[in-house]
């Protein structure tokens, strides 16, 4: 392309006509000015919204529902076929597990049996229960013959899949089952629906995260009131968002773990956004501006950063809709709503709070700045300017070493195994975990993850011998390595359809179980189908989770392409550059890769003493969406300040140093807060929250410390003035978006 077609946007502006009248205030200035002047009205409106939404949510309750259906997969086709043909296997089951059946003292055995039979009759009458199979109906199969023979189980067949069961319904079954306990007999409730009783909670995580954030903010601003404002804005936003989404759960399918993800993301993002604005506000006060003007200036500069960063996070989250997975779509929309509300709180609630305390802050911050100058201390940010100068003197070694370290961190992610936690990962002492362990002890580890093999011998008109086809499948499965036992044919209302239950030798999370599912689908059952002419499908919860993981892996490249592409276009419009968006995309992918690699080492391989197992299947895409957007937050905040200095001085090297000097402390503090908020969720009992909190904390650490404070200055120094060029045809096609602070007001 001829050189004349590559132009510097800032140079073109420099050659423009002399400036005319002062520019009209931006929408950010007008919103900030209005909220500042009408501060009490704004505060009362936010308070009314929070109280109203929370009150309505408490009155109406919530209706969280998990939807792991995967149209087009084997497991979903198997479930649909069973439901269409009235099979008892169409609904999920619960296991009432007994420990101590044969250890009762003299004279108590009959009394225990009577209690169990009476209890099972009571359970059979409860809502959502289709039938109950007693532990005494098939004692050889339902009471373990190994060891003492103490462990047995009864099966509760549900009329609906486990994800449609509500907590009160499960509690009624559990309470009824526990009435049989006593005389040395212990009773536990197992099965996927029973895990609602051990529902993941943040526990002390939220409190620890908020307290840690307050400590950092107090150290940064030197006053409790100033430190509290970003936290107040974040709490208002998170509280309102969760209340609204709780109400929306009655109309839309939203997973039950969504509120905890909303809390994790909302607190981190809310405090982060408010901090960026407040830090700029403090700088404007120290520069001698009145509180209202300082508020407008802060919103006109940092507010734009928050707005475009928030839009990037929302776009990234909405990209999850492209995956077409119901469980992720509801959660993505809910978290996107949380980010939207936190962004609005930062742009409207925070200016109102600044209006209330502005005079106090003006006195405090200007007095501290005067004392600093009187003592002969260097201006704020001098340490970061020196650091930037050091990196600029050795940009290539700094870049190579840092990138090599991140690639090494990301390497373990290539071996990441996706899956889902099961009852074996529930907190010790919960009934679902106790039942899981008892069944594994009495009947083998694979008993907790049976495979449902559906035989369809129909000829298109419903005719065919399904039981004969299922009998052939049972014989083949019992001769397949990795299968501990396969039941005989289980009929349905349609003679052409029957099922076989196969129990693997290994636990549901074991990689060997995944290999067994692949072998059955790829080799064993296709060969059998050629012999019998019947169609065989592998379903059940274990196979369904394998399909979910596989679908996420297959569709992730499309999701990444959408998010990265849209984000790059946004950054091109903001900075009028090709190289800066490209650099940002590559570095963000590096930070996310490093986080996924660390997650694989800690949770996948069991480093640091953590129980090893698969990474929750939806977490890589969820972390990618959130962290990619948050990384753009720091990118825009830093590079926009560099661009502001470049526009003012035309000295690229000095602009990089000044940009880092003005933003280095804020980015580090914001990163530290988010690391503490996210890392606090490691205190949760839930494995999913632990993995998500750890992964996001690592990603933010890498991004805020390694990338923004080391790689970006080095890369900007190497790019020099070329960082700001854009093809002329692309400059005309892209909308012009300005992030720099307005000098004229």
DAJO-V436703 format. One record per residue. OMEGA is omega in whole degrees, 0 to 359 (NA if undefined). Layout:
omega->OMEGA
omega->OMEGA
This chain:
omega->179
omega->184
omega->182
omega->181
omega->177
omega->187
omega->172
omega->182
omega->181
omega->177
omega->178
omega->179
omega->180
omega->182
omega->183
omega->182
omega->179
omega->182
omega->179
omega->180
omega->178
omega->182
omega->177
omega->177
omega->179
omega->179
omega->178
omega->177
omega->182
omega->178
omega->180
omega->180
omega->180
omega->181
omega->180
omega->182
omega->182
omega->189
omega->183
omega->176
omega->179
omega->180
omega->180
omega->178
omega->179
omega->180
omega->180
omega->178
omega->181
omega->181
omega->181
omega->182
omega->179
omega->178
omega->178
omega->180
omega->180
omega->180
omega->183
omega->185
omega->180
omega->179
omega->180
omega->180
omega->177
omega->179
omega->180
omega->178
omega->183
omega->181
omega->178
omega->180
omega->179
omega->185
omega->179
omega->177
omega->178
omega->180
omega->180
omega->181
omega->179
omega->180
omega->180
omega->186
omega->171
omega->179
omega->176
omega->180
omega->180
omega->175
omega->178
omega->182
omega->168
omega->177
omega->170
omega->190
omega->182
omega->176
omega->181
omega->182
omega->185
omega->183
omega->180
omega->179
omega->180
omega->176
omega->183
omega->185
omega->180
omega->180
omega->178
omega->180
omega->179
omega->179
omega->181
omega->181
omega->178
omega->179
omega->181
omega->177
omega->177
omega->179
omega->183
omega->181
omega->184
omega->178
omega->177
omega->180
omega->179
omega->179
omega->178
omega->177
omega->186
omega->176
omega->183
omega->181
omega->179
omega->189
omega->181
omega->180
omega->189
omega->174
omega->186
omega->181
omega->177
omega->178
omega->184
omega->183
omega->184
omega->192
omega->176
omega->182
omega->170
omega->184
omega->175
omega->180
omega->182
omega->178
omega->184
omega->173
omega->184
omega->184
omega->179
omega->177
omega->178
omega->181
omega->178
omega->180
omega->179
omega->180
omega->179
omega->178
omega->181
omega->180
omega->178
omega->181
omega->184
omega->180
omega->180
omega->183
omega->179
omega->182
omega->179
omega->180
omega->175
omega->183
omega->178
omega->180
omega->181
omega->183
omega->185
omega->181
omega->180
omega->180
omega->174
omega->180
omega->178
omega->187
omega->182
omega->176
omega->179
omega->182
omega->180
omega->188
omega->182
omega->181
omega->179
omega->180
omega->180
omega->180
omega->179
omega->178
omega->179
omega->179
omega->180
omega->182
omega->177
omega->178
omega->183
omega->186
omega->176
omega->180
omega->183
omega->181
omega->179
omega->180
omega->184
omega->185
omega->177
omega->180
omega->179
omega->179
omega->181
omega->181
omega->176
omega->183
omega->181
omega->180
omega->178
omega->182
omega->182
omega->177
omega->180
omega->181
omega->175
omega->177
omega->182
omega->181
omega->177
omega->183
omega->184
omega->178
omega->182
omega->186
omega->185
omega->180
omega->183
omega->182
omega->181
omega->176
omega->177
omega->179
omega->181
omega->183
omega->184
omega->179
omega->181
omega->182
omega->183
omega->178
omega->181
omega->181
omega->180
omega->179
omega->181
omega->180
omega->183
omega->178
omega->178
omega->177
omega->179
omega->179
omega->179
omega->177
omega->180
omega->178
omega->175
omega->181
omega->174
omega->184
omega->182
omega->179
omega->178
omega->178
omega->180
omega->180
omega->180
omega->180
omega->180
omega->180
omega->182
omega->179
omega->177
omega->178
omega->179
omega->182
omega->183
omega->175
omega->178
omega->178
omega->179
omega->179
omega->181
omega->178
omega->180
omega->179
omega->178
omega->175
omega->178
omega->178
omega->180
omega->179
omega->178
omega->181
omega->186
omega->183
omega->181
omega->184
omega->179
omega->180
omega->180
omega->179
omega->180
omega->180
omega->176
omega->176
omega->178
omega->179
omega->179
omega->181
omega->178
omega->177
omega->179
omega->178
omega->179
omega->184
omega->182
omega->181
omega->182
omega->176
omega->177
omega->177
omega->176
omega->177
omega->180
omega->186
omega->187
omega->182
omega->179
omega->180
omega->181
omega->180
omega->185
omega->186
omega->179
omega->178
omega->179
omega->178
omega->179
omega->178
omega->180
omega->180
omega->181
omega->179
omega->178
omega->179
omega->178
omega->180
omega->180
omega->178
omega->183
omega->179
omega->180
omega->176
omega->178
omega->177
omega->177
omega->178
omega->178
omega->179
omega->181
omega->178
omega->180
omega->187
omega->185
omega->177
omega->180
omega->181
omega->184
omega->182
omega->182
omega->180
omega->179
omega->179
omega->180
omega->177
omega->178
omega->178
omega->184
omega->187
omega->181
omega->180
omega->178
omega->179
omega->181
omega->177
omega->182
omega->178
omega->179
omega->173
omega->176
omega->183
omega->177
omega->177
omega->178
omega->180
omega->178
omega->179
omega->177
omega->185
omega->180
omega->179
omega->180
omega->179
omega->179
omega->182
omega->180
omega->180
omega->177
omega->180
omega->186
omega->189
omega->178
omega->185
omega->182
omega->182
omega->182
omega->179
omega->183
omega->176
omega->180
omega->180
omega->183
omega->176
omega->179
omega->181
omega->182
omega->180
omega->183
omega->178
omega->179
omega->182
omega->179
omega->182
omega->181
omega->182
omega->177
omega->178
omega->179
omega->178
omega->177
omega->178
omega->180
omega->179
omega->180
omega->181
omega->180
omega->177
omega->181
omega->176
omega->181
omega->177
omega->180
omega->183
omega->173
omega->180
omega->172
omega->182
omega->175
omega->187
omega->172
omega->179
omega->177
omega->182
omega->182
omega->184
omega->176
omega->183
omega->173
omega->177
omega->180
omega->180
omega->178
omega->176
omega->185
omega->184
omega->182
omega->183
omega->181
omega->180
omega->179
omega->177
omega->176
omega->178
omega->179
omega->178
omega->179
omega->180
omega->179
omega->182
omega->186
omega->186
omega->190
omega->185
omega->174
omega->177
omega->179
omega->180
omega->178
omega->182
omega->187
omega->184
omega->180
omega->175
omega->180
omega->179
omega->178
omega->181
omega->185
omega->185
omega->183
omega->179
omega->179
omega->178
omega->175
omega->179
omega->178
omega->180
omega->180
omega->180
omega->178
omega->181
omega->182
omega->186
omega->183
omega->179
omega->177
omega->179
omega->180
omega->180
omega->180
omega->184
omega->181
omega->181
omega->180
omega->180
omega->179
omega->177
omega->179
omega->180
omega->175
omega->179
omega->183
omega->188
omega->180
omega->185
omega->174
omega->186
omega->182
omega->176
omega->179
omega->177
omega->182
omega->181
omega->181
omega->182
omega->177
omega->177
omega->178
omega->182
omega->179
omega->177
omega->178
omega->179
omega->180
omega->176
omega->178
omega->177
omega->180
omega->180
omega->187
omega->186
omega->180
omega->183
omega->176
omega->177
omega->179
omega->175
omega->179
omega->179
omega->184
omega->180
omega->181
omega->173
omega->180
omega->193
omega->184
omega->186
omega->180
omega->180
omega->179
omega->178
omega->178
omega->183
omega->185
omega->185
omega->178
omega->178
omega->179
omega->177
omega->176
omega->176
omega->180
omega->179
omega->181
omega->182
omega->181
omega->187
omega->178
omega->177
omega->175
omega->181
omega->177
omega->179
omega->178
omega->178
omega->184
omega->188
omega->186
omega->176
omega->188
omega->182
omega->179
omega->180
omega->178
omega->180
omega->181
omega->178
omega->178
omega->179
omega->181
omega->188
omega->186
omega->182
omega->181
omega->180
omega->180
omega->179
omega->179
omega->178
omega->180
omega->180
omega->181
omega->177
omega->180
omega->179
omega->180
omega->182
omega->179
omega->180
omega->170
omega->178
omega->180
omega->175
omega->184
omega->182
omega->180
omega->179
omega->177
omega->181
omega->182
omega->179
omega->180
omega->182
omega->181
omega->177
omega->179
omega->181
omega->180
omega->178
omega->180
omega->185
omega->185
omega->185
omega->187
omega->187
omega->186
omega->185
omega->180
omega->185
omega->182
omega->177
omega->180
omega->180
omega->179
omega->178
omega->180
omega->179
omega->179
omega->182
omega->180
omega->179
omega->188
omega->180
omega->182
omega->177
omega->186
omega->180
omega->179
omega->177
omega->179
omega->184
omega->184
omega->173
omega->180
omega->180
omega->183
omega->177
omega->186
omega->178
omega->176
omega->179
omega->182
omega->179
omega->NA
